[in-house]
C-alpha cells in the first residue's frame, strides 16, 4: 500500500494512514471491531515501517472477508 507518484521529476512516497475509526472495542479474540486490528497491531502501529503497515492492512482485509460455511455435508444428518 505504499503509493508512489511523480512530482517535479522526483518520486515521493505517500505514507499509509492509520486505519483507526475511533471505535476501539475488542472482541473475544482481541481484535478491534472498528478497524479489525489486533491489540498488538494497534499498539505497535506507530512504530511500524511502511512495509509492516501494508502487511497489517492485508491481514485486516482478510479478517474483514466474509466467512463462508460449508453446509453441503449436513444433508447426511437430515
C-alpha distance (Angstrom), angle and dihedral (degrees) to the residues before:
residue distance angle dihedral
X1 . . .
X2 3.75 . .
X3 3.77 102.4 .
X4 3.78 119.5 -151.7
X5 3.77 127.9 -166.2
X6 3.77 138.4 168.3
X7 3.78 119.7 -110.0
X8 3.78 122.1 170.1
X9 3.82 93.5 -20.2
X10 3.78 95.1 -52.5
X11 3.78 132.7 96.3
X12 3.77 118.3 -120.9
X13 3.79 126.8 -169.7
X14 3.79 120.3 -135.5
X15 3.79 110.6 -142.4
X16 3.79 120.2 -122.5
X17 3.79 110.7 -109.5
X18 3.77 124.1 -129.8
X19 3.84 108.0 -98.3
X20 3.81 93.3 -145.7
X21 3.82 113.5 131.9
X22 3.84 94.8 -173.5
X23 3.82 96.0 -105.2
X24 3.83 97.3 109.4
X25 3.80 99.8 174.4
X26 3.78 119.2 136.0
X27 3.78 131.2 -144.6
X28 3.81 125.9 -141.6
X29 3.83 90.6 -81.6
X30 3.83 89.1 56.1
X31 3.81 92.4 -111.7
X32 3.79 118.1 138.3
X33 3.80 111.3 -113.7
X34 3.81 89.1 -148.0
X35 3.81 105.9 51.1
X36 3.85 100.4 8.9
X37 3.79 94.2 -125.7
X38 3.78 123.3 134.1
X39 3.80 119.9 -114.2
X40 3.80 88.5 -105.4
X41 3.82 93.0 51.2
X42 3.80 91.2 47.7
X43 3.80 92.5 48.4
X44 3.80 95.2 45.5
X45 3.84 98.9 40.1
X46 3.80 93.6 100.3
X47 3.82 90.7 57.1
X48 3.82 96.8 44.7
X49 3.78 122.0 109.9
X50 3.80 116.7 -124.7
X51 3.81 88.3 -100.4
X52 3.82 91.6 53.2
X53 3.80 90.1 48.7
X54 3.81 90.7 51.1
X55 3.82 90.8 50.0
X56 3.80 90.6 48.8
X57 3.80 90.7 52.2
X58 3.82 89.3 52.6
X59 3.81 88.7 54.2
X60 3.81 89.7 48.1
X61 3.82 90.7 54.2
X62 3.81 90.6 51.4
X63 3.81 90.0 50.7
X64 3.80 90.5 51.2
X65 3.82 92.3 51.1
X66 3.80 112.8 110.6
X67 3.77 117.4 -104.4
X68 3.81 113.7 -119.5
X69 3.78 114.2 -154.1
X70 3.78 120.5 -149.5
X71 3.80 105.3 -134.6
X72 3.81 102.2 159.3
X73 3.81 90.9 95.1
X74 3.82 91.9 58.8
X75 3.83 92.3 76.8
X76 3.78 86.9 78.7
X77 3.80 90.2 69.7
X78 3.81 97.5 48.2
